[in-house]
Structures are given as C-alpha cells and as structure tokens.
Amino acid sequence: MSENPYEPPKASLGSSGKREYVYYPGWNRVTYIISYLALALILGAISYGSVSSPQYSTGVESGRFAGTASLVNLLVVPFAIWFASGRLRNIGSSRWWSLLQAVPLLNFLQCIYLASAPAGFARSKKYDLAGMIVAGILLLLLVSAFLWAFTAP
C-alpha cells in the first residue's frame, strides 16, 4: 500500500503482466435485445392474426380477441422472466429481480435497465457509451408509446 491515501488502486495484473478479463456468465446485452425483439415479433404476429381474421373484424371489442391476447400475454411472462434472469446474471445482480417482469409498468423500466447495463454493472456501476445510447432510444420509445396511447382517438 502506498503512502498516499488518495492514490487510485493499481489495476490487477495476471501472472503474464497483462490485464485479466473478468468473465460474467449469462446473456450479454445483444443476446437479450435480440431475444426480446423476437418475442415481440411473435407476440405481434399472433395478436395481428387474431385481429385481422374476417369473422372477428370488430377487433378489440371481440371477446375472442381479448381471450387470445390474454392467453398470449400469460405465455410471454415466463419467457420474459427467463430472459431477465439470464441478463441479471451477466450484470451481476440477484436473479430474483427477474420477477419484476410480471409487474406491469415496472417491467418496461427493468427492460431498459437490462438492455443498457454492461456486463458486470453491479460491480463497476459505470455505463458505457453504447448503454447510454440504448437507454436513451428505449426511453424515447417508451415515452412516445405512452403519449400515443393516451392521446390517440
């Protein structure tokens, strides 16, 4: 230890004298985003198929569509919890936080956090540039979706 208490700690060097890479298991950011996009596309295709069928042209008022949408949403929750669990492991947080995916509105905020935090975020507490860009884009999309939902006729 040095005499100066304000001196930053030295980087840990391996036996070869180079910086060692810390491996964080779980789903990385790109895998998480692609998985969620695939899940959203499947959900949208199923929902669109139930709305666009000719015998149910009334759309949302149709009891059949409401039942199909509810069933699909219930089937999506376990996958969302699974995706979040893998990503939380990569971030370094407790995987119990993945249960927030079952709570409406909080799941949106958790998705933004999971998509923007780099690997090992629980340890470093530092966002990288890519994470800030992803968080900004997702927050903009979330705000615009809420504005559209509450102002659309």
Secondary structure as GFF3:
##gff-version 3
##sequence-region A 1 153
A	DSSP	alpha_helix	29	52	.	.	.	ID=ss1
A	DSSP	three_ten_helix	54	56	.	.	.	ID=ss2
A	DSSP	three_ten_helix	59	61	.	.	.	ID=ss3
A	DSSP	alpha_helix	63	91	.	.	.	ID=ss4
A	DSSP	three_ten_helix	95	102	.	.	.	ID=ss5
A	DSSP	alpha_helix	106	116	.	.	.	ID=ss6
A	DSSP	alpha_helix	121	124	.	.	.	ID=ss7
A	DSSP	alpha_helix	129	151	.	.	.	ID=ss8
###
